[in-house]
């Protein structure tokens, strides 16, 4: 089982004085998609990624390389929350050497901060396009999104990470949702994707439940867990299970206990925790617990997208049905034998298995500040480490 072996508190070489050294880097906006996207390679190996923008950003300063301010995208076989561990700041040695020659850094970064030199990540982090085909941060360049042929990577669960190349402080961005790749529906791995909390700083209050939402596939055993960000990544790391759900879309209320007041929380979901290939998906945002009488925040935020198309009458693709496990409340149901979860009887459905209820609650309101584009609908590790 491949695991990300990242360095906590990744070192970044000291940046020299530069005109864009402290500027705000522009991340991609990822339109809402299905919380799990299936890629059945027996039908079509192409995974399509929609890309949006909160702003265009193409004014390269004199100290930057000419191909600065561009996007590159990666599929990553393990989901690690960005506030705990991050991917290397540099993709290639040549780019780090160029930054040194330009004087934007004072020393070459260590090998662990250059993806090209990370042999431990070679089988887990897959570029969706080469460095030479990075995408300018403009409406025109991102209009058609990106098509990636998954045929050359191992089957399994993946998350998408966006990379903004603007040295010396390059930026990684999180896309919510899981990409599940398989060659036969019966071999699709258990998976789960979380939708909320979706924004950092989400405010929770004891006595005012917050809705944790997502969907699961090919498993009847998903544990929803939380932990304090203060503890995560330390020897005192403690993940506490507050609910267990089965396959399909779910919506579970989380009411923070009063002893969590003042704590920043992370949320994760662990699919098939006792199985051979457990998958852990982290909610994108962090949550802060307050002790006042205000209500908890709503589950979703409202990302800005200036040059995309959004139709609130169209829902994201329904949760995957190929190779889906269906769950019932009774272990004696005709669905079949229990998959290990108490009171959860499961049966493997084929490609025509019935879809779950419409995921209408997955719709996230997007502000449309520009002209419509894109004719198609835009929605939105082999694998994770065992649950701890």
matplotlib code that plots the C-alpha trace (Angstrom):
import matplotlib.pyplot as plt

x = [0.0, 1.5, 1.4, 2.3, 5.5, 5.5, 7.5, 5.5, 6.1, 7.7, 10.8, 10.7, 14.0, 14.3, 12.9, 15.1, 13.6, 11.4, 8.6, 6.1, 7.6, 4.8, 2.0, -1.2, -1.1, -4.2, -5.8, -8.1, -11.8, -13.2, -16.9, -19.0, -18.9, -20.2, -18.6, -17.4, -16.7, -16.4, -14.0, -14.8, -11.9, -13.7, -16.0, -13.9, -10.5, -10.9, -11.4, -12.6, -11.7, -13.6, -11.6, -12.8, -11.3, -12.0, -9.8, -7.5, -3.8, -1.3, 0.8, 4.2, 6.7, 10.3, 11.8, 9.5, 10.1, 8.1, 5.9, 5.0, 1.4, 0.1, -1.9, -0.9, -3.1, -2.3, -4.2, -3.0, -3.6, -4.0, -5.9, -4.0, -5.4, -3.4, -3.2, -1.3, 0.9, 1.5, 3.1, 6.5, 6.7, 8.7, 7.9, 11.2, 14.9, 15.3, 12.6, 14.3, 17.7, 16.1, 14.7, 18.1, 19.7, 17.1, 17.8, 14.3, 15.6, 18.9, 19.6, 18.4, 15.5, 16.2, 15.3, 12.2, 10.7, 11.1, 8.5, 10.9, 13.3, 10.6, 10.9, 8.4, 5.7, 6.4, 3.6, 1.1, 1.3, 0.5, 0.6, -2.5, -0.4, 3.3, 5.1, 5.3, 1.5, 0.6, -2.5, -2.4, -4.6, -7.1, -10.7, -9.8, -7.2, -9.3, -12.6, -12.5, -11.1, -8.7, -9.1, -6.8, -6.3, -6.2, -5.0, -1.4, -2.1, -3.1, -6.8, -8.0, -9.3, -7.7, -8.1, -7.3, -4.8, -4.2, -0.7, -0.1, 3.4, 4.5, 7.9, 9.2, 6.0, 4.1, 0.6, -1.3, -5.1, -7.7, -10.6, -13.4, -14.5, -13.0, -12.1, -12.6, -10.8, -11.4, -11.2, -14.3, -17.3, -16.9, -13.4, -14.2, -12.8, -14.8, -14.9, -16.3, -16.3, -17.1, -18.8, -18.7, -17.3, -16.1, -14.6, -11.9, -13.2, -16.7, -18.2, -19.9, -21.8, -22.8, -26.6, -26.7, -26.0, -23.9, -24.7, -21.8, -22.6, -21.1, -21.6, -20.1, -19.8, -19.1, -19.2, -21.7, -19.1, -18.0, -16.9, -17.4, -14.7, -13.4, -10.2, -8.6, -6.2, -3.9, -3.5, -3.5, 0.0, 1.3, 1.7, -1.5, -3.6, -7.0, -9.8, -13.2, -16.0, -19.4, -21.4, -21.3, -23.1, -23.5, -23.5, -25.2, -25.5, -25.6, -26.3, -25.4, -25.8, -22.7, -23.4, -20.0, -19.6, -19.0, -15.5, -14.5, -15.1, -12.1, -10.8, -10.2, -11.6, -10.9, -13.4, -12.7, -14.6, -13.0, -14.5, -14.2, -11.8, -11.2, -11.0, -7.9, -8.0, -9.5, -9.9, -9.8, -11.3, -10.8, -13.3, -11.7, -12.3, -11.6, -14.2, -13.9, -16.1, -17.6, -19.4, -21.9, -25.6, -25.4, -26.3, -23.7, -22.8, -24.5, -22.6, -21.5, -19.7, -20.0, -16.8, -16.6, -16.2, -15.8, -15.8, -17.7, -21.1, -23.4, -27.1, -28.7, -31.4, -28.8, -27.6, -24.1, -23.9, -25.6, -23.4, -21.8, -23.9, -21.5, -20.5, -22.5, -23.3, -26.9, -27.6, -30.7, -31.6, -32.0, -29.2, -31.9, -32.8, -32.5, -29.7, -27.2, -24.7, -23.5, -20.4, -19.3, -21.5, -24.1, -27.5, -26.2, -26.9, -25.2, -25.5, -23.3, -25.2, -24.1, -23.6, -27.4, -27.9, -30.4, -29.1, -29.5, -31.8, -31.0, -28.2, -30.0, -28.4, -25.0, -25.7, -23.5, -24.6, -22.0, -21.9, -21.8, -20.0, -19.2, -20.6, -21.8, -19.5, -19.0, -21.7, -21.3, -22.6, -20.2, -20.7, -18.4, -4.8, -4.3, -4.5, -5.1, -3.4, -5.4, -7.6, -5.8]
y = [0.0, 3.3, 6.2, 9.8, 10.3, 14.1, 16.2, 18.1, 21.8, 21.6, 23.7, 26.5, 28.2, 31.8, 34.1, 37.0, 40.4, 40.3, 42.4, 39.5, 37.7, 38.5, 38.8, 36.8, 33.6, 32.8, 29.4, 27.7, 27.6, 24.0, 24.0, 21.7, 18.1, 14.8, 14.0, 10.7, 10.7, 7.2, 6.6, 3.2, 2.5, -0.4, 2.4, 5.5, 6.2, 10.0, 12.1, 15.6, 18.4, 21.7, 24.8, 28.1, 31.4, 34.0, 36.4, 36.4, 36.7, 37.0, 40.1, 38.5, 40.8, 41.2, 38.9, 36.0, 33.3, 33.9, 30.8, 32.0, 32.3, 29.1, 26.1, 22.4, 19.7, 16.3, 13.2, 12.1, 8.7, 9.8, 12.7, 14.6, 17.8, 20.8, 22.3, 19.2, 18.2, 19.6, 18.5, 19.9, 23.5, 22.8, 20.4, 20.2, 20.8, 23.0, 25.4, 25.7, 26.3, 29.0, 30.7, 30.6, 32.1, 34.9, 35.7, 35.0, 32.4, 32.4, 28.6, 25.5, 23.8, 20.4, 17.3, 16.7, 20.0, 19.0, 16.6, 15.4, 14.1, 12.4, 8.8, 8.0, 10.0, 8.7, 6.1, 8.3, 11.8, 11.9, 15.1, 15.5, 17.5, 18.1, 21.2, 22.5, 22.5, 24.4, 26.5, 30.3, 31.9, 33.4, 32.7, 31.7, 29.2, 27.5, 27.6, 24.0, 22.5, 19.6, 16.0, 13.4, 9.9, 7.7, 4.6, 4.8, 5.1, 2.4, 2.0, 3.3, 6.4, 9.8, 13.4, 16.4, 19.0, 22.2, 23.8, 27.5, 28.0, 31.5, 31.2, 31.4, 30.8, 28.3, 27.3, 24.0, 24.1, 21.5, 20.2, 18.6, 15.2, 11.8, 10.4, 6.6, 4.8, 1.1, -1.3, -3.3, -2.1, -5.2, -4.1, -0.5, 0.2, 1.4, 5.2, 8.2, 12.0, 14.8, 18.0, 19.9, 21.8, 23.4, 26.7, 27.5, 29.2, 27.6, 28.5, 25.9, 26.2, 23.6, 23.1, 24.2, 21.1, 21.4, 19.3, 17.1, 15.9, 13.6, 10.2, 6.8, 3.9, 0.2, 0.0, -0.1, 0.9, 4.6, 6.2, 10.0, 11.4, 14.7, 15.8, 19.0, 20.5, 21.2, 17.4, 16.2, 15.4, 14.9, 11.9, 13.0, 12.8, 11.5, 11.0, 10.5, 8.8, 10.6, 8.6, 5.5, 5.6, 3.3, 3.6, 6.5, 10.2, 11.1, 14.1, 13.8, 16.4, 17.1, 18.9, 19.9, 19.2, 22.2, 20.9, 21.6, 25.4, 27.2, 24.3, 24.2, 21.0, 18.9, 16.3, 13.1, 10.1, 6.6, 4.1, 0.4, 1.1, -2.6, -3.7, -4.3, -0.9, 1.7, 5.2, 8.4, 11.6, 14.9, 17.8, 20.8, 23.3, 23.8, 24.6, 26.7, 26.1, 29.1, 29.4, 32.1, 31.9, 32.4, 29.5, 27.4, 28.4, 26.9, 23.9, 25.6, 28.8, 30.7, 30.6, 33.3, 32.3, 35.1, 33.4, 30.1, 28.8, 27.7, 26.6, 26.1, 24.0, 21.3, 19.0, 17.5, 13.9, 11.6, 9.4, 6.4, 3.3, 1.0, -1.8, 0.0, -1.7, -1.2, -1.2, -2.1, -1.7, -5.5, -8.0, -10.5, -8.5, -10.3, -8.0, -10.5, -11.0, -8.2, -6.3, -6.0, -3.0, -3.7, -4.0, -3.3, -5.9, -5.4, -6.6, -5.8, -4.2, -4.2, -1.2, -0.7, -0.6, 2.0, 5.4, 6.9, 9.8, 13.0, 14.9, 18.2, 19.4, 19.2, 22.3, 25.2, 28.7, 30.2, 33.9, 34.4, 37.7, 37.2, 35.8, 32.2, 29.7, 26.0, 24.0, 21.0, 20.8, 22.0, 20.5, 21.0, 6.4, 1.9, 3.9, 5.6, 4.9, 2.8, 4.7, 5.6]
z = [0.0, -1.1, 1.4, 1.2, 3.3, 3.5, 5.8, 8.5, 8.2, 4.8, 4.4, 1.9, 1.0, 2.0, -0.6, -1.7, -2.0, -5.2, -6.6, -6.5, -3.5, -1.1, -3.7, -3.4, -5.5, -7.5, -7.0, -9.4, -8.6, -8.8, -9.8, -7.7, -9.1, -7.8, -4.4, -6.1, -9.8, -11.4, -14.2, -15.7, -18.0, -19.7, -21.0, -21.2, -19.5, -19.8, -16.6, -17.4, -14.9, -15.0, -14.0, -12.9, -11.8, -9.2, -11.2, -14.2, -13.4, -16.2, -15.5, -15.0, -13.3, -14.4, -11.8, -12.7, -15.3, -18.5, -17.8, -14.3, -13.2, -14.7, -13.4, -13.3, -12.0, -10.3, -9.2, -5.7, -4.3, -0.7, 0.8, 3.5, 4.9, 3.7, 7.2, 8.4, 5.4, 2.0, -1.3, -2.3, -3.2, -6.4, -9.2, -11.0, -10.2, -13.2, -11.9, -8.5, -10.2, -12.3, -9.3, -7.7, -10.8, -10.8, -7.2, -6.0, -3.6, -1.7, -1.7, -3.5, -1.7, -0.1, -2.1, 0.0, -1.3, -5.0, -6.4, -9.1, -6.4, -4.3, -5.2, -2.4, -4.2, -7.7, -7.6, -5.9, -7.4, -11.1, -13.2, -15.4, -17.9, -18.4, -17.1, -20.7, -20.9, -17.8, -18.2, -18.2, -15.5, -18.0, -18.9, -22.4, -21.3, -18.7, -20.7, -21.9, -18.7, -18.9, -20.2, -18.6, -19.9, -16.8, -18.7, -17.4, -13.7, -11.2, -10.4, -7.1, -5.3, -6.0, -5.2, -7.5, -6.4, -8.3, -8.4, -9.1, -10.4, -9.4, -7.7, -5.2, -3.2, -5.4, -4.2, -3.8, -3.9, -2.9, -5.0, -3.1, -4.3, -5.0, -8.4, -8.4, -11.3, -12.1, -15.0, -14.0, -11.8, -9.6, -8.7, -7.8, -4.3, -1.3, -1.4, 0.5, -0.3, 2.2, 1.2, 4.4, 6.2, 2.9, 4.1, 6.7, 9.7, 9.6, 13.0, 15.2, 18.4, 21.0, 20.8, 17.1, 15.0, 11.8, 8.8, 7.7, 4.1, 1.5, -0.2, 0.0, -2.6, -2.4, 1.3, 4.2, 6.8, 6.8, 10.0, 10.3, 12.6, 14.0, 15.7, 17.0, 14.5, 17.5, 18.0, 14.4, 13.2, 16.8, 19.0, 20.8, 17.6, 18.4, 15.9, 17.4, 15.5, 15.9, 13.3, 11.0, 7.6, 4.6, 0.9, -0.9, 0.0, 3.7, 5.9, 9.5, 12.2, 14.3, 17.6, 19.2, 22.9, 25.1, 25.9, 22.3, 22.7, 21.4, 19.4, 15.6, 14.2, 11.2, 9.8, 7.9, 6.7, 6.7, 4.2, 5.1, 8.0, 8.7, 5.1, 3.0, 1.2, 3.6, 2.1, 4.1, 2.8, 4.6, 4.5, 2.9, 5.6, 9.3, 11.9, 15.0, 18.0, 19.8, 23.1, 22.2, 21.4, 17.7, 15.3, 13.6, 10.1, 7.1, 5.5, 2.3, 1.2, -2.0, -4.2, -6.8, -10.4, -12.9, -16.3, -15.8, -16.6, -13.8, -14.0, -10.6, -12.3, -13.1, -10.4, -10.2, -11.4, -8.9, -6.7, -8.5, -9.0, -10.8, -8.5, -5.7, -2.4, -1.3, 2.4, 4.4, 8.0, 8.6, 8.5, 7.4, 4.3, 0.9, 0.0, 1.3, 4.1, 6.4, 5.4, 9.0, 10.0, 12.5, 11.0, 7.5, 4.9, 1.5, -2.0, -4.9, -7.8, -11.4, -13.7, -13.9, -10.1, -9.0, -8.2, -4.8, -4.1, -6.0, -4.4, -4.6, -1.4, -3.1, -5.1, -4.0, -5.1, -7.3, -8.1, -11.9, -12.6, -16.3, -19.5, -19.7, -21.4, -21.7, -23.4, -21.2, -17.6, -14.9, -11.6, -7.9, -2.2, -3.9, -1.4, 1.9, 5.2, 7.7, 10.1, 13.2]

ax = plt.figure().add_subplot(projection="3d")
ax.plot(x, y, z, "-o")
ax.set_aspect("equal")
plt.show()
